[in-house]
Amino acid sequence: MQRLVLCTTLCALLSAHAPAAMAPAEPEMRRPLDWLIAAQNEDGSWGDGAKDPRPDVATTALAGLALVRFGHSGSSGQYQESTRRAVTYVAAAVERTPQDEIAINSPGTLPQRKLGRNIDTFVAAQFLAEVMPTLRGPLQARAQKALGSVVKRIERAQAQDGSYSRDGWAPLLASAFASNGLYAAQRAGAAVDKRVLAKGQAGLVDKYDARSKTFDTTGAAGVHLYSVAASMMAAEQVARSDAPASPELKKQAEEARKAAAAQLSNENVLRGFGSYGGEEHVSYMLTAEAKAALGGDEWTDFRKSIRARLAAIQRENGTWRGDHCITSTTFCTAASLITLAIEPHPRARAS
C-alpha cells in the first residue's frame, strides 16, 4: 500500500513538472509582408527580387493578390496605395496588348518558362477580379475593362480538352490559374462563358481516374502534388458553382476531392518535386483554397500542417525562395502569404 501511495505521488509530481507539448511552429507574417512592400518598383510592378529591373505581370498580379488577401485592398488597409499601383501596372499591360493576342507580357520570363507563355494573363484575371470591387472611381472602371479583356483572352486560350496551356514545365498549374481566373471573374460580375468555365473545370477534375484511383501527372512535370492540388481546387469549384453541372461531373468531382484529400496527407505527395519551388507554393495555395471551402476538421488539420511546413522553410528575413524551377523570392513569398491568409468560407460545405 505504501508503495502504491509513493508511486501515485511521484507520478503526480512528474506530471506537474513535465514540459507541455510543443505547439507547431507558426510562420512569421509581418516581415514577409514588409519585404514585399519594400520590393515593389515605383511603377507598381514586382520582379524576382527587391526593386527588380525585370518585372513581369504574373509576379506582380500574385504579389498584388497577396496584399488584397491581407486586407490591403484598393480602398482600405495600410498598403492600399501599393495595391492600386499594382492594378495600374497590370491594367496598363492589358491595354497596350492587342486584343487578338493572349499573352500580355513580353516573352522569356521565369514564370512563363515554368508555367507557360500565357501565365501572366491567367494570374492577372484573378488579381483584377478580386481587387476590382474594392477600387473606386476611374481606376475601378479601368480594372473592370481590363478584367473583361483578359477573360476573353483566357476563353480563346482553351483547347478542346479544356486545358489552357501546353507549354512550360508544369502547364497543368497554368490551367488551374486560368480556371481560377475565370471563376473569380464570374464571381466579380464579369461576363464569363459558363461553358468554357465548366469545360476547364471538368478537364482538371478528369485528372483523377476513379478506376485506378490515381491522378494523371501529364502536364504536371510528373509531380503528383501539382495534379492533385489542381484537381482538388477544380472539384471544389464544381461543388460551389452557381452554374448547373451534370450529375456525372458532380460525382466525378466529389470522388476526385476525396481522393485528393487522402493523398495530401501523404508526406511524399506534399514534398512535390522533392524540394520547394514556386510550383510547390502554388500547389499549397490551391489546396488551401479547396480545403477552406470544405471547412471542418479537414481544413483545421491542413491549416496546422501547412503553417508548420511553411514556418520550417521560411528564410531568416521572413521570405520564401524556391530551390528549383520558380525560384523567385517575390513569387514564392506572395504565394505563401496567400496560403497563410486563407480562411474558411462563411458557408463552408459539410464534408
C-alpha positions in Angstrom: 0.0 0.0 0.0 2.9 2.4 0.9 4.5 1.5 -2.5 1.2 2.4 -4.3 0.9 5.7 -2.5 4.6 6.6 -3.2 4.1 5.7 -6.9 1.0 7.8 -7.2 2.7 10.8 -5.5 5.7 10.5 -7.7 3.6 10.3 -10.9 1.7 13.4 -9.8 4.9 15.3 -9.2 6.4 14.3 -12.6 3.1 15.2 -14.4 3.0 18.6 -12.7 6.6 19.4 -13.8 6.5 17.7 -17.3 7.0 20.2 -20.2 3.9 21.0 -22.2 3.7 19.5 -25.7 5.4 21.8 -28.2 2.9 23.6 -30.4 3.6 23.6 -34.2 5.8 26.4 -35.3 4.0 29.5 -36.7 5.4 31.3 -39.7 6.1 35.0 -39.3 3.9 37.2 -41.5 4.8 40.8 -40.7 8.4 40.7 -42.1 7.5 39.0 -45.5 4.7 41.5 -46.0 7.0 44.4 -45.2 9.6 42.9 -47.6 7.0 42.7 -50.4 6.2 46.3 -50.0 9.8 47.4 -50.0 10.5 45.2 -53.1 7.8 46.9 -55.2 9.0 49.1 -58.1 7.8 52.7 -58.4 5.6 51.8 -61.3 3.7 49.2 -59.1 5.4 46.1 -60.5 7.4 43.3 -59.0 10.1 41.0 -60.3 12.2 38.3 -58.7 13.9 40.4 -56.0 13.8 43.8 -54.4 13.3 46.7 -56.9 13.9 44.2 -59.7 14.6 45.9 -63.1 12.9 42.9 -64.9 9.3 42.8 -63.6 6.5 40.7 -65.0 2.8 40.8 -64.9 2.4 37.3 -63.3 4.6 38.1 -60.4 3.0 41.5 -60.0 -0.5 40.1 -60.0 0.4 37.4 -57.5 2.0 39.9 -55.1 -1.0 42.2 -55.5 -3.3 39.3 -54.7 -1.3 38.7 -51.5 -1.9 42.3 -50.4 -5.6 42.1 -51.1 -5.9 38.8 -49.1 -4.2 40.5 -46.2 -6.7 43.4 -46.2 -4.7 45.9 -48.2 -7.4 46.4 -50.9 -7.9 49.1 -53.4 -9.6 51.4 -50.8 -8.5 50.2 -47.4 -5.5 49.0 -45.4 -2.1 50.4 -44.7 -0.7 49.4 -48.1 -3.7 50.3 -50.3 -1.6 52.6 -52.4 0.8 49.7 -53.2 -2.2 47.7 -54.3 -3.6 50.5 -56.5 -0.1 50.9 -58.2 -0.1 47.2 -58.9 -3.6 47.5 -60.5 -2.3 50.4 -62.7 0.7 48.3 -63.8 -1.4 45.2 -64.7 -4.1 47.3 -66.4 -1.5 49.1 -68.5 -0.1 45.8 -69.7 -3.5 44.6 -70.8 -4.3 48.0 -72.5 -1.1 48.0 -74.6 -1.5 44.5 -75.8 -3.7 44.0 -79.0 -6.9 42.1 -78.1 -6.1 39.3 -80.6 -3.1 38.4 -78.6 -3.5 36.2 -75.5 -0.2 36.9 -73.8 0.0 40.3 -72.1 3.7 40.2 -71.2 6.8 40.1 -73.4 8.3 36.5 -73.6 11.1 35.0 -71.7 10.2 35.5 -68.0 10.8 32.8 -65.3 7.1 32.2 -64.6 6.5 31.8 -68.4 9.3 29.3 -68.8 7.8 27.1 -66.0 4.1 27.8 -66.3 3.7 28.7 -69.9 3.6 31.8 -72.2 0.1 33.0 -71.1 0.5 32.7 -67.3 0.6 36.5 -66.9 -2.9 36.7 -68.4 -4.2 33.9 -66.2 -2.9 35.4 -62.9 -3.9 38.9 -63.9 -7.6 37.8 -64.2 -7.7 36.5 -60.6 -6.0 39.6 -59.2 -8.2 42.1 -61.2 -11.3 40.1 -60.2 -10.6 40.2 -56.5 -9.4 43.7 -56.3 -11.9 45.4 -58.7 -14.8 45.6 -56.3 -12.6 47.4 -53.7 -11.5 50.1 -56.2 -13.1 53.5 -56.6 -13.7 55.9 -59.5 -11.7 55.8 -62.8 -9.3 53.1 -61.5 -12.2 50.7 -60.9 -13.6 51.4 -64.4 -10.1 50.8 -65.8 -9.7 47.5 -63.9 -13.2 46.3 -64.9 -12.4 46.9 -68.6 -9.0 45.1 -68.2 -10.7 42.2 -66.5 -13.2 41.9 -69.3 -10.3 41.9 -71.8 -8.3 39.1 -70.0 -11.4 37.0 -69.6 -11.9 37.0 -73.4 -8.2 36.1 -73.9 -8.4 33.2 -71.5 -11.5 31.8 -73.2 -9.7 31.9 -76.5 -6.8 30.1 -75.0 -8.8 27.0 -74.1 -8.1 23.8 -76.0 -10.5 21.1 -76.9 -9.7 19.1 -73.8 -10.5 22.0 -71.5 -6.8 22.9 -70.8 -5.5 26.4 -71.3 -1.8 25.7 -71.6 0.5 23.1 -73.1 3.9 24.8 -72.8 6.2 25.4 -69.9 7.5 22.9 -67.3 4.1 22.4 -65.5 1.3 23.7 -67.8 -1.3 22.0 -65.6 -0.8 24.6 -62.9 -1.2 27.3 -65.5 -4.6 25.7 -66.4 -5.5 25.8 -62.8 -4.7 29.5 -62.7 -6.8 30.1 -65.8 -9.7 28.3 -64.3 -9.3 30.3 -61.0 -9.2 33.5 -63.0 -12.4 32.8 -64.9 -14.1 31.6 -61.7 -13.1 34.7 -59.8 -14.1 36.9 -62.7 -17.6 35.4 -62.8 -18.0 36.0 -59.1 -16.9 39.6 -59.6 -19.7 40.1 -62.2 -17.7 39.8 -65.4 -19.2 38.2 -68.4 -17.8 34.7 -68.5 -18.8 31.9 -70.9 -20.2 29.3 -68.5 -19.5 26.5 -71.0 -15.8 27.4 -71.1 -15.5 27.6 -67.4 -17.3 24.2 -66.9 -15.1 22.6 -69.6 -12.0 23.8 -67.9 -13.1 22.6 -64.5 -14.0 19.2 -66.0 -10.6 18.9 -67.6 -8.9 19.4 -64.3 -11.2 17.1 -62.4 -10.7 14.5 -65.1 -7.1 14.2 -63.9 -8.4 11.7 -61.4 -9.2 8.2 -62.6 -11.7 6.5 -60.3 -10.9 3.0 -61.6 -7.2 3.1 -61.0 -7.6 5.6 -58.1 -4.7 7.6 -59.4 -4.1 11.2 -60.7 -2.7 11.7 -64.2 0.5 13.8 -64.0 0.6 14.6 -67.7 1.3 18.4 -67.8 2.3 18.3 -64.2 6.0 17.5 -64.8 5.4 14.1 -63.4 4.8 15.6 -59.9 1.7 14.2 -58.2 1.3 17.3 -55.9 0.6 19.6 -58.8 -2.0 17.3 -60.3 -3.7 16.5 -57.0 -3.9 20.2 -56.0 -5.2 21.4 -59.3 -7.9 18.7 -59.5 -9.0 19.3 -55.9 -9.4 23.0 -56.5 -11.5 22.4 -59.6 -13.6 19.8 -57.8 -14.4 22.4 -55.1 -15.3 25.0 -57.8 -17.7 22.5 -59.3 -19.3 21.9 -55.9 -19.7 25.7 -55.2 -20.5 26.9 -58.7 -23.9 28.5 -59.4 -23.9 27.0 -62.9 -25.6 23.6 -63.1 -23.3 20.7 -63.5 -24.2 17.3 -64.8 -24.7 14.5 -62.2 -21.7 12.7 -63.8 -19.4 15.7 -63.3 -20.6 16.3 -59.7 -20.0 12.6 -58.9 -16.5 12.7 -60.5 -15.6 15.9 -58.7 -16.6 14.5 -55.3 -14.6 11.3 -56.0 -11.6 13.5 -57.0 -11.9 15.7 -54.0 -11.9 12.7 -51.6 -9.0 11.0 -53.3 -7.0 14.3 -53.3 -7.7 14.8 -49.6 -6.4 11.4 -48.8 -3.3 11.8 -50.9 -2.5 15.2 -49.4 -2.0 13.6 -46.1 1.0 11.7 -47.6 4.3 13.4 -46.9 5.8 12.1 -50.2 3.0 13.8 -52.1 3.3 17.1 -50.2 7.0 17.3 -50.9 6.2 17.7 -54.6 9.3 17.7 -56.7 11.4 16.8 -53.7 12.5 20.3 -52.9 10.5 23.5 -52.6 9.9 25.7 -55.7 7.3 28.2 -56.7 5.2 25.3 -58.1 5.0 23.7 -54.6 4.0 27.1 -53.1 1.3 27.5 -55.7 0.0 23.9 -55.1 -0.3 24.7 -51.3 -2.2 27.8 -52.2 -4.7 25.8 -54.4 -5.0 23.1 -51.8 -5.7 25.6 -49.0 -8.4 27.3 -51.1 -10.1 23.9 -51.7 -9.9 22.8 -48.1 -11.1 26.1 -46.7 -14.1 25.8 -48.9 -14.8 22.5 -47.3 -14.1 23.7 -43.7 -14.4 21.4 -40.7 -11.7 19.1 -39.4 -10.1 18.6 -42.8 -9.4 22.3 -43.1 -8.2 22.6 -39.4 -5.8 19.7 -39.8 -4.4 21.0 -43.1 -4.1 24.6 -41.8 -2.0 23.4 -38.9 0.3 21.2 -41.0 0.8 23.7 -43.8 1.7 26.5 -41.4 4.2 24.3 -39.7 5.7 23.4 -43.1 6.0 27.0 -44.3 7.5 28.0 -40.9 10.1 25.3 -41.3 11.3 26.6 -44.7 10.9 30.4 -44.1 14.1 32.3 -44.5 15.8 34.5 -41.9 14.4 37.7 -43.4 10.9 36.3 -43.3 10.6 35.5 -47.1 10.4 32.3 -49.0 12.5 31.4 -52.0 12.3 28.3 -54.3 15.0 25.7 -54.5 14.1 24.6 -58.1 12.2 26.0 -61.1 10.4 29.1 -60.0 13.0 30.3 -57.5 11.8 33.9 -57.4 11.6 35.3 -53.9 8.7 37.5 -54.7 6.7 34.8 -56.4 7.2 32.2 -53.6 6.7 34.8 -50.8 3.5 36.1 -52.4 2.1 32.5 -52.8 3.0 31.6 -49.3 1.3 34.7 -47.9 -1.8 34.0 -49.8 -1.9 30.5 -48.4 -1.5 31.9 -44.8 -4.2 34.4 -45.4 -6.8 31.8 -46.5 -9.7 31.3 -44.0 -12.8 29.1 -44.2 -15.6 30.4 -46.3 -18.6 31.7 -44.3 -20.7 28.9 -45.6 -18.2 26.1 -45.9 -19.9 23.0 -47.1 -20.3 19.9 -44.9 -17.9 17.1 -45.6 
